[in-house]
């Protein structure tokens, strides 16, 4: 599945869905956000849009939208979290801090819920494939237990958008197991777990550096074999800094992307503050699709 095929699948299934979708927009203080949700509604893919935030800061409120006037960021996040439960509801991150929104959305999980970010990217550097970067926006330094849940979340998204057998590279700086580098030990553990069926129908290999994961010539040079090396379409990195930097580099100036948070009991359209209007729009489409 390439990026355009994924978009076609998403919009087609949304158009055919009988589940009315409501978008709860937290802190809609930019015109890009308003235009993105308005565009999806105009296509008939959203039944209801509720803007939650300070009315003075909202650039405009279209007549077809509802508005709830809440001033403080924490109160906005809490209102959205409390009212967006159940199927057919999604949350859209606007101009509100990620930590405030996620704290409210994950409240009540008792620390047992592992939510994670999934970035679907069409990179100009790798036009032959669509790439999923696992968790470029939630977990700061995940341990092995958390990485397992992040991978489950990411694979769920991959399969839903049509990637039937994801090829997952667990990235590190090297391809050998080094007891002094926890990322290599985690990668080896995840690879063994996958070989024993823990992640279902997915190909998982690591540790490997990103060049070996993405470029067949590098994989050959490094004597790496198998169905992941040089052909990966899902990347799991060691921490949020590496994942975020890698995702932004893959997107570059002209790449396409969509980002959501999953695993929290509700889907959050979660583009970065610096993302384009197109990325905001595509993120909203993906969140609506996963909520339908």
Buried (B, 14 or more C-beta within 10 A) or exposed (E): BEBEEBBEBBBEBBEEBEEEBBBBBBBBBBEBBBBBBBBBBEEEBBEBBBBBBBEEEBEEBBEEBEBBEBEEBBBBBBBBBEBBEEEBBBBBBBBBBBEBBBBBBBEEEEEEBBBBBBBBBBBEEBEEBBBBBBBBBBBEEBEEEBBBBBBBBBBBBBBBBBBEEBBBBBBBBBBEEEEEBBBBBBBBBBBEBBEEEBBEEBBBBBBBBBEBBBBEEBBEEBEBEEEBBBBBBBBBBBEBEBBBEBBBEBBEEEBBBBBBBBBBBBBBBBBBEEBBBBBBBBBBBBBBBBBB
